[in-house]
């Protein structure tokens, strides 16, 4: 069974406070310098950020690298390569989301440190990176009778009028599985890719042994 990592959410601790308002206001880069730092072409950047810029011509010549959305007490820095989003807080704590591997998290962290240097922030200690949650997906070879699975499998919640999938809580590894009639699974709460794979294999076995299979 193939388990695909969809998102790794990690916390990054810089162990020093940040003036996030000043960074959001003053950290502006020439687009060419930003592209050089990211090792990308304009075409590649427009494709990655297609929700913000439809074409190459829409890319600005000056880019506010860190933005303040005003919806939470932090600022955002979007790293296009590897494609991630950094939520930066004044305490020096950062939440990285969107990564597909631990290498992606490390690569995005290195790019962020380069950006912070341009804003006059020099990181004194090596950042501490901790995985908080891995979201992954997998596909079973059969369709699932969710009603039967809800009755026969322990740790399940099924309220189809609220959510179209079955929620299955595993204790080893400690994860939450979202199971759909199509046989698709979403794994959340894993700390390692190995735990995500183990959870998927265990869930597949439990559903199969329960007889909750649509022929």
C-alpha positions as CSV (number, residue, x, y, z in Angstrom):
1,X,0.0,0.0,0.0
2,X,1.4,3.4,-1.0
3,X,1.2,6.1,1.7
4,X,1.6,9.6,0.3
5,X,2.7,12.4,2.6
6,X,0.5,15.4,2.0
7,X,1.7,17.8,4.7
8,X,4.2,17.9,7.5
9,X,3.5,20.6,10.1
10,X,6.6,21.4,12.1
11,X,7.5,23.9,14.8
12,X,10.8,25.8,14.5
13,X,12.3,27.5,17.5
14,X,14.8,30.3,17.0
15,X,15.2,31.0,20.7
16,X,15.2,34.8,20.2
17,X,12.4,37.3,19.9
18,X,11.5,38.9,16.6
19,X,10.1,42.3,15.7
20,X,7.5,40.9,13.3
21,X,5.8,44.2,12.6
22,X,9.1,45.8,11.4
23,X,9.9,42.7,9.3
24,X,6.5,42.8,7.6
25,X,6.8,46.5,6.8
26,X,10.4,46.8,5.8
27,X,11.5,43.5,4.3
28,X,11.1,44.2,0.6
29,X,13.2,42.4,-2.1
30,X,13.7,43.0,-5.8
31,X,12.0,40.2,-7.6
32,X,15.2,39.2,-9.5
33,X,17.1,38.9,-6.1
34,X,14.3,36.8,-4.7
35,X,14.3,34.5,-7.7
36,X,18.0,34.1,-7.4
37,X,17.8,33.2,-3.7
38,X,15.1,30.7,-4.5
39,X,16.9,29.4,-7.6
40,X,13.8,29.8,-9.7
41,X,12.6,31.4,-12.9
42,X,9.7,33.8,-13.2
43,X,7.7,31.1,-15.0
44,X,8.3,28.6,-12.1
45,X,7.4,31.2,-9.5
46,X,4.2,32.2,-11.3
47,X,3.2,28.5,-11.5
48,X,3.8,27.9,-7.8
49,X,2.0,31.0,-6.7
50,X,-0.7,30.8,-9.3
51,X,-3.4,31.7,-6.8
52,X,-1.7,35.1,-6.2
53,X,-0.3,35.7,-9.7
54,X,-2.0,34.3,-12.8
55,X,0.8,35.1,-15.3
56,X,4.5,36.2,-15.3
57,X,3.4,39.7,-16.1
58,X,1.5,39.8,-12.8
59,X,4.7,39.3,-10.7
60,X,5.7,42.6,-9.0
61,X,9.2,44.0,-9.4
62,X,9.3,44.6,-5.6
63,X,8.1,41.8,-3.3
64,X,7.0,42.1,0.3
65,X,8.5,38.8,1.5
66,X,6.9,38.8,4.9
67,X,3.2,39.8,5.2
68,X,0.9,40.6,8.0
69,X,-2.6,39.2,7.3
70,X,-4.0,40.7,10.4
71,X,-6.0,37.6,11.2
72,X,-3.7,36.1,13.9
73,X,-0.9,37.4,16.1
74,X,1.9,36.7,13.7
75,X,3.2,37.2,10.1
76,X,3.5,34.9,7.1
77,X,6.4,34.2,4.8
78,X,5.7,32.0,1.8
79,X,8.7,30.0,0.5
80,X,8.1,28.9,-3.1
81,X,10.9,26.3,-3.2
82,X,10.3,24.1,-1.3
83,X,6.7,25.2,-1.3
84,X,5.9,26.0,2.3
85,X,4.3,28.6,4.5
86,X,6.0,29.9,7.6
87,X,3.8,31.4,10.4
88,X,6.2,33.6,12.4
89,X,5.5,34.8,15.9
90,X,7.2,37.5,18.0
91,X,8.6,34.9,20.4
92,X,10.8,33.4,17.7
93,X,8.5,30.4,17.3
94,X,7.6,29.5,13.7
95,X,5.1,27.0,12.4
96,X,6.0,25.5,9.0
97,X,3.2,23.9,7.0
98,X,3.0,22.5,3.5
99,X,6.2,20.5,3.5
100,X,6.2,16.9,2.0
101,X,9.3,15.7,3.8
102,X,11.7,16.6,6.6
103,X,14.2,17.8,4.1
104,X,11.7,20.2,2.8
105,X,11.3,21.7,6.3
106,X,15.0,22.0,6.7
107,X,15.4,23.6,3.2
108,X,12.6,26.1,3.9
109,X,14.1,27.0,7.3
110,X,17.4,27.7,5.6
111,X,15.7,30.0,3.1
112,X,13.8,31.8,5.9
113,X,17.0,32.5,7.8
114,X,18.5,34.0,4.6
115,X,15.5,36.3,4.3
116,X,15.6,37.3,8.0
117,X,19.3,38.3,7.6
118,X,18.2,40.7,4.9
119,X,15.9,42.2,7.5
120,X,18.8,42.6,10.0
121,X,17.9,39.5,12.0
122,X,20.9,37.2,12.6
123,X,20.0,33.8,14.1
124,X,22.4,33.1,17.0
125,X,21.6,29.4,17.6
126,X,20.8,26.5,15.2
127,X,17.0,26.4,14.9
128,X,15.3,23.5,16.7
129,X,12.9,21.7,14.4
130,X,10.2,19.4,15.7
131,X,7.5,17.6,13.7
132,X,4.1,18.2,15.2
133,X,1.8,16.5,12.8
134,X,2.0,14.5,9.6
135,X,-1.0,14.3,7.3
136,X,-0.9,11.5,4.7
137,X,-3.2,9.6,2.4
138,X,-3.6,6.1,1.2
139,X,-6.0,4.0,-0.9
140,X,-7.4,0.7,0.0
141,X,-8.0,-1.9,-2.7
142,X,-11.7,-2.1,-1.8
143,X,-14.7,0.1,-1.0
144,X,-15.8,0.3,2.6
145,X,-19.2,-0.2,4.1
146,X,-18.9,2.5,6.7
147,X,-22.0,1.5,8.7
148,X,-20.6,-2.0,9.2
149,X,-17.1,-0.7,10.0
150,X,-18.6,1.7,12.6
151,X,-20.2,-1.3,14.4
152,X,-17.4,-3.8,14.2
153,X,-14.2,-1.7,14.7
154,X,-13.3,-0.2,18.0
155,X,-12.6,3.5,18.4
156,X,-14.8,4.7,15.6
157,X,-17.1,7.7,15.2
158,X,-19.6,7.9,12.4
159,X,-22.1,10.7,12.0
160,X,-22.8,10.8,8.2
161,X,-25.1,13.9,8.6
162,X,-22.1,15.8,10.0
163,X,-19.2,14.3,8.0
164,X,-19.2,11.8,5.1
165,X,-16.3,9.7,6.5
166,X,-15.7,7.4,9.4
167,X,-13.3,8.6,12.1
168,X,-11.1,5.8,13.6
169,X,-8.8,6.6,16.5
170,X,-5.8,4.4,16.8
171,X,-3.7,4.1,20.0
172,X,-0.6,2.5,18.4
173,X,0.6,4.5,16.6
174,X,-1.5,7.4,18.1
175,X,-3.2,8.7,15.0
176,X,-6.7,9.6,13.7
177,X,-7.9,8.0,10.5
178,X,-10.5,9.4,8.2
179,X,-12.0,6.6,6.1
180,X,-14.3,7.1,3.1
181,X,-16.6,4.8,1.3
182,X,-14.3,4.9,-1.7
183,X,-11.6,3.3,0.3
184,X,-9.5,6.4,0.6
185,X,-7.9,7.1,4.0
186,X,-6.5,10.3,5.5
187,X,-4.0,9.8,8.3
188,X,-3.5,12.6,10.8
189,X,-1.5,12.9,13.9
190,X,1.5,10.8,13.0
191,X,5.0,12.0,14.0
192,X,7.0,10.1,11.5
193,X,6.3,8.7,7.9
194,X,6.9,5.2,9.3
195,X,4.0,5.8,11.8
196,X,1.8,7.0,9.0
197,X,2.5,3.9,7.0
198,X,2.0,1.6,10.0
199,X,-1.4,3.3,10.8
200,X,-2.5,2.9,7.2
201,X,-1.6,-0.8,7.1
202,X,-3.2,-1.5,10.4
203,X,-6.4,0.3,9.4
204,X,-6.5,-1.6,6.1
205,X,-6.2,-4.9,8.0
206,X,-8.9,-4.0,10.6
207,X,-11.4,-3.0,8.0
208,X,-10.7,-6.1,5.9
209,X,-11.1,-8.4,9.0
210,X,-14.3,-6.7,10.0
211,X,-15.9,-7.7,6.8
212,X,-16.9,-4.1,6.1
213,X,-16.2,-4.5,2.4
214,X,-18.4,-3.5,-0.5
215,X,-18.2,-6.3,-3.1
